[in-house]
């Protein structure tokens, strides 16, 4: 009696299912076809698009039962969903499977940051007339043994154009006394005034200009000026959709500009966070700003209907793009946070 009760208790939290070839797979109770796929192989899980149990198509949230035969339907390319990480969605029971999904997204974010960083670095080197620079040695000067790691921190915003320019003092000196190439208007950094929307900056000849509210450029962002009718010079990010549209309509109104920052200047930035809708998550996210001494101007939350994912929108004040990058990196590490990013349009 003791032995039978022991076996019953030992196996009640496990399910044993079969592969199409009849091999037994041991999974935790409540496991889904997606758990099964990741148990077989990470790539099978990443490419999973559907499942059959005993020959019948079932949803990926279906809870497997012992003795069932499971077959996974895969796509050619891996494309996990961040929704799989939401514990309330029921896609994954196994912590090991969730860990594999997180690793995939970290690798994807890394690759995207590397590509962005490469683009930024190439543009800055061209601007400085230093296109022939040995990139591996440049990475080492910034404390990075691997070029990809150097590009990744550039793409993440932790190293910006200002720091890159400082690595080439001779080239920067050749761009004029104010550090700007000839013909480029040098901007003073916009200073937030009591949280008002009228962010003002002064340019050459006391030209009154303003940071565009649509893209909210920060120092070290590549920026461009657009002469408006009656509102002076508006400063946009170079990739701002509104600016690109205006440029097509009136290219003669475009003026090249660049930043020059002062100590203690602060800048408004919008960020968006997607997180599991659980008790205390907003408090955990906002605690990061306290630790980083970053003022929070406003917070808005909403819950996505079908998925139940919590969306947190914040307006904050930062001193640089690098500080914003550090804050986003810290928020991404908060348990329950699925994604944290800057809102630029």
C-alpha positions in Angstrom: 0.0 0.0 0.0 2.8 2.4 0.9 4.7 1.6 -2.4 1.6 2.1 -4.5 0.8 5.4 -2.8 4.5 6.5 -3.2 4.4 5.7 -6.9 1.1 7.6 -7.3 2.4 10.7 -5.6 5.7 10.5 -7.5 4.1 10.4 -10.9 1.1 12.6 -10.4 3.0 15.7 -11.3 4.4 14.2 -14.6 2.9 13.2 -17.9 4.4 10.7 -20.3 3.6 11.2 -24.0 4.9 9.5 -27.2 6.7 10.9 -30.2 5.6 9.8 -33.7 8.2 7.1 -33.5 6.9 5.8 -30.2 9.6 7.2 -27.9 8.5 8.2 -24.5 8.9 11.9 -23.4 8.7 12.9 -19.7 7.1 16.3 -19.2 5.6 18.2 -16.2 1.9 17.9 -15.5 0.1 20.6 -17.5 2.7 20.6 -20.3 1.6 21.7 -23.8 2.6 20.7 -27.3 4.9 23.7 -27.2 6.7 22.3 -24.1 7.0 19.0 -26.0 8.5 20.7 -29.0 11.2 22.5 -26.9 11.9 19.2 -25.1 12.7 17.6 -28.5 15.0 20.4 -29.6 15.2 24.2 -29.3 14.9 24.6 -33.1 11.7 22.5 -33.2 10.2 24.8 -30.5 11.3 28.0 -32.3 9.7 26.8 -35.6 6.6 25.2 -34.0 3.4 26.4 -35.7 0.9 23.8 -34.7 0.4 20.3 -33.2 -1.5 17.0 -33.6 -2.4 14.8 -30.7 -3.4 11.2 -31.7 -3.8 12.5 -35.3 -6.1 15.4 -34.4 -5.1 19.1 -34.6 -5.0 20.8 -31.2 -4.2 24.3 -30.0 -0.7 25.0 -28.7 -2.2 25.6 -25.2 -3.7 22.1 -25.1 -2.7 20.2 -21.9 -1.2 16.9 -22.8 -2.2 13.6 -21.1 -0.1 10.5 -20.5 -0.2 8.0 -23.4 -1.0 10.5 -26.1 1.0 10.6 -29.3 2.3 14.1 -30.2 3.3 15.4 -33.6 4.7 18.9 -34.1 4.0 21.0 -37.3 6.9 23.3 -38.0 7.6 26.3 -40.3 10.8 26.8 -42.3 11.9 29.8 -40.3 12.0 30.2 -36.5 9.5 32.8 -35.2 8.7 32.4 -31.5 6.1 34.7 -30.1 6.7 36.9 -27.0 3.2 35.9 -26.0 4.6 32.4 -25.3 6.4 34.0 -22.3 3.2 35.2 -20.7 2.4 32.7 -17.9 -1.3 33.6 -18.1 -1.5 32.6 -21.7 -0.9 28.9 -21.0 1.5 28.2 -23.8 4.4 27.0 -21.7 4.5 25.1 -18.5 8.2 24.3 -18.4 10.7 26.9 -17.1 13.3 25.3 -19.3 11.2 25.9 -22.4 10.5 29.6 -21.4 14.3 30.0 -20.9 14.9 28.9 -24.4 12.4 31.4 -25.8 14.0 34.2 -23.8 17.4 33.2 -25.1 16.1 33.4 -28.7 14.8 36.9 -28.2 18.0 38.0 -26.5 19.9 36.8 -29.5 17.5 38.5 -31.9 17.8 41.8 -30.0 21.6 41.4 -30.0 21.7 40.9 -33.8 19.3 43.8 -34.4 21.5 46.1 -32.2 24.6 45.0 -34.0 23.1 45.9 -37.3 21.9 49.3 -36.0 25.3 49.9 -34.4 27.2 49.1 -37.6 25.0 51.6 -39.5 25.6 54.4 -36.9 29.4 53.7 -36.7 29.8 53.7 -40.5 27.9 57.0 -40.7 30.0 58.6 -38.0 33.3 57.4 -39.5 32.2 58.8 -42.8 31.3 62.2 -41.2 34.7 62.3 -39.5 36.6 61.3 -42.6 37.9 58.2 -40.8 36.2 55.4 -42.9 39.5 53.4 -43.1 39.7 52.9 -39.4 40.5 49.5 -38.0 37.3 48.6 -36.3 38.7 45.8 -34.2 41.3 48.2 -32.7 38.6 50.9 -32.2 36.5 48.3 -30.3 39.4 47.6 -28.0 39.8 51.3 -27.3 36.3 51.2 -25.9 37.0 48.1 -23.8 35.4 45.5 -26.1 37.3 42.5 -27.2 34.8 41.6 -29.9 33.7 44.0 -32.6 30.2 42.6 -32.5 29.9 43.5 -28.8 31.2 47.0 -29.6 28.6 47.4 -32.3 25.8 46.1 -30.0 26.4 48.7 -27.3 26.4 51.4 -30.0 23.1 50.1 -31.4 21.7 50.0 -27.8 22.6 53.7 -27.3 25.3 53.2 -24.7 28.0 54.6 -27.0 26.9 57.6 -29.1 28.3 59.9 -31.8 29.8 62.2 -29.1 31.9 59.4 -27.6 32.9 58.2 -31.1 34.0 61.7 -32.1 36.1 61.9 -29.0 38.1 58.9 -30.2 39.2 61.0 -33.3 40.3 64.3 -31.9 42.3 65.3 -35.0 39.3 64.7 -37.3 37.0 66.5 -34.9 39.4 69.4 -34.7 39.3 69.8 -38.4 35.6 70.4 -38.4 35.8 73.9 -37.1 36.1 75.6 -33.7 32.7 74.5 -32.6 33.2 70.8 -33.7 30.7 71.0 -36.5 31.4 70.5 -40.2 31.2 73.7 -42.2 27.6 74.5 -43.2 26.1 72.7 -40.2 24.1 74.6 -37.6 25.3 73.7 -34.1 22.4 73.3 -31.7 22.4 73.8 -28.0 20.7 70.9 -26.3 17.0 71.4 -25.5 16.3 71.9 -21.8 13.0 70.8 -20.3 11.3 73.7 -18.6 9.1 72.5 -15.8 7.8 69.6 -18.0 6.2 71.9 -20.6 5.9 70.9 -24.2 7.7 74.0 -25.5 11.2 72.7 -25.5 13.4 75.6 -26.9 16.9 75.7 -28.2 19.1 78.5 -29.6 21.0 78.3 -32.7 23.2 80.6 -34.8 21.9 84.2 -34.8 19.5 83.5 -32.0 17.3 81.5 -34.3 14.5 80.1 -32.1 14.1 76.3 -32.7 12.2 73.5 -31.1 12.5 69.7 -30.7 9.8 68.0 -32.7 7.2 66.4 -30.5 6.6 63.5 -32.9 10.0 61.9 -32.6 11.4 63.8 -29.5 15.1 63.7 -30.5 17.8 63.3 -27.8 21.4 64.3 -27.9 23.5 61.8 -29.9 20.4 61.0 -32.1 21.2 61.8 -35.7 19.1 65.0 -36.3 18.0 67.3 -39.1 16.3 70.7 -39.2 13.1 71.7 -41.0 12.1 75.4 -41.4 8.4 75.6 -40.6 6.0 78.4 -41.5 5.7 80.6 -38.5 7.3 78.2 -35.9 10.9 78.6 -36.7 13.3 75.6 -37.1 11.9 72.3 -36.0 14.5 69.6 -35.1 13.6 66.0 -36.1 15.3 62.6 -35.9 16.7 61.8 -39.3 14.5 58.7 -39.5 11.3 60.4 -38.3 8.4 59.5 -40.6 6.9 63.0 -40.4 10.3 64.6 -41.4 10.7 62.1 -44.3 7.3 63.1 -45.6 8.0 66.9 -45.2 11.4 66.4 -46.9 9.7 65.0 -50.0 7.2 67.8 -50.1 9.6 70.7 -49.5 13.3 69.6 -49.7 14.5 73.3 -49.8 13.4 73.7 -46.2 15.8 71.1 -44.8 18.8 72.4 -42.9 21.7 70.3 -41.5 22.1 70.5 -37.7 24.1 68.9 -34.9 24.1 68.8 -31.1 26.2 70.5 -28.5 25.2 69.6 -24.9 25.6 71.3 -21.6 25.9 69.9 -18.1 22.6 69.3 -16.2 20.5 69.5 -19.4 17.5 67.1 -19.3 15.4 65.8 -22.1 11.9 64.3 -22.4 11.7 60.7 -23.7 8.8 58.3 -24.2 9.2 54.7 -23.5 6.8 51.7 -23.7 6.9 48.5 -21.7 5.1 45.3 -22.3 4.7 43.1 -19.2 2.8 40.3 -17.6 -0.3 41.7 -16.0 0.4 40.8 -12.4 0.2 42.5 -9.0 3.1 44.9 -8.3 4.6 44.9 -11.9 4.1 48.7 -12.3 5.7 49.3 -9.0 8.7 47.1 -9.9 9.1 48.9 -13.3 8.9 52.4 -11.8 11.4 51.4 -9.0 14.1 51.3 -11.7 13.7 55.0 -12.4 14.2 55.7 -8.7 17.4 53.7 -8.6 18.7 55.4 -11.7 17.5 58.9 -10.4 15.4 59.4 -13.5 12.3 61.6 -13.1 9.0 60.2 -14.3 6.6 62.8 -15.7 3.7 60.6 -16.5 2.6 56.9 -16.5 -0.3 55.3 -18.4 -1.3 51.7 -18.4 -3.6 49.6 -20.5 -4.3 45.8 -20.9 -4.5 44.1 -24.3 -7.8 42.3 -24.5 -7.0 38.9 -26.0 -3.5 38.3 -24.6 -3.9 40.1 -21.3 -0.5 41.7 -21.8 0.0 44.9 -19.8 1.2 48.0 -21.7 2.9 50.7 -19.7 3.6 54.1 -21.4 5.9 56.5 -19.6 7.3 60.0 -20.2 10.6 60.5 -18.4 13.5 63.0 -18.3 17.0 61.8 -19.1 20.4 63.5 -19.6 21.6 61.5 -22.6 20.8 58.7 -25.0 23.2 56.5 -23.1 21.3 57.0 -19.9 18.1 56.0 -21.6 19.8 52.9 -23.0 20.8 51.9 -19.4 17.3 52.4 -18.1 15.7 50.3 -20.8 18.3 47.6 -20.2 17.5 47.6 -16.5 13.7 47.5 -17.1 14.2 44.5 -19.4 15.6 42.6 -16.5 12.6 43.1 -14.2 10.8 39.8 -13.8 7.5 39.8 -15.8 8.7 42.4 -18.3 8.4 41.1 -21.9 9.9 44.1 -23.7 11.0 47.7 -23.1 11.7 50.2 -25.8 11.9 53.8 -26.7 8.9 55.3 -28.5 10.1 57.6 -31.3 7.0 58.3 -33.3 
